[in-house]
């Protein structure tokens, strides 16, 4: 199975990937994601890949109102 769906959300500052990984381990452990190898510090968003539309919807719901 491949990661066919993407989700882009706002996140700023340094260490975006470690911050998202830590958050996902605590709050979205059942959702498999594929992360990019790196994200520029100046970037204001993060795009991740997901396996299904249901995973995308679940992640959108969990990230609503969260400031990473």
C-alpha positions as CSV (number, residue, x, y, z in Angstrom):
1,X,0.0,0.0,0.0
2,X,1.3,3.5,-0.8
3,X,0.8,6.9,0.6
4,X,-1.6,8.4,-1.9
5,X,-3.1,11.2,0.1
6,X,-1.4,14.4,1.2
7,X,-2.2,16.9,3.9
8,X,-0.6,20.4,4.3
9,X,-1.0,22.3,7.5
10,X,0.6,25.5,8.9
11,X,3.6,25.1,11.1
12,X,6.5,27.6,11.6
13,X,9.9,27.7,13.3
14,X,12.7,25.3,13.5
15,X,12.6,21.5,14.1
16,X,9.2,21.0,12.4
17,X,9.7,17.3,11.8
18,X,10.7,16.3,15.4
19,X,7.9,18.4,16.8
20,X,5.4,16.7,14.5
21,X,6.8,13.3,15.2
22,X,6.5,13.8,18.9
23,X,2.9,15.1,18.6
24,X,1.9,12.3,16.3
25,X,3.4,9.6,18.7
26,X,1.2,11.0,21.5
27,X,-2.0,12.0,19.7
28,X,-2.2,10.1,16.4
29,X,-0.3,6.8,17.0
30,X,-2.7,4.8,14.8
31,X,-2.2,7.0,11.7
32,X,0.7,6.0,9.5
33,X,2.4,9.0,7.8
34,X,5.3,9.5,5.4
35,X,7.3,12.6,6.2
36,X,9.7,14.5,3.9
37,X,13.4,14.1,4.6
38,X,13.7,17.8,5.6
39,X,11.8,21.0,5.7
40,X,13.4,24.5,5.4
41,X,13.3,26.6,8.5
42,X,11.7,29.5,6.6
43,X,8.8,27.3,5.4
44,X,5.5,28.1,7.0
45,X,3.8,24.8,6.3
46,X,4.4,21.0,6.4
47,X,3.1,18.5,3.8
48,X,2.8,14.9,4.9
49,X,1.6,11.8,3.0
50,X,-1.1,9.5,4.3
51,X,-2.4,6.1,3.3
52,X,-6.1,6.8,3.1
53,X,-8.7,9.5,3.0
54,X,-10.0,8.3,6.4
55,X,-6.5,8.8,7.9
56,X,-6.4,12.3,6.3
57,X,-9.8,13.2,7.8
58,X,-8.8,11.8,11.2
59,X,-5.5,13.8,11.2
60,X,-7.3,17.0,10.2
61,X,-9.7,16.5,13.1
62,X,-6.9,15.9,15.6
63,X,-4.9,18.9,14.4
64,X,-7.8,21.3,14.5
65,X,-6.9,24.1,16.9
66,X,-3.5,22.7,17.7
67,X,-0.5,25.1,17.4
68,X,2.7,23.1,16.7
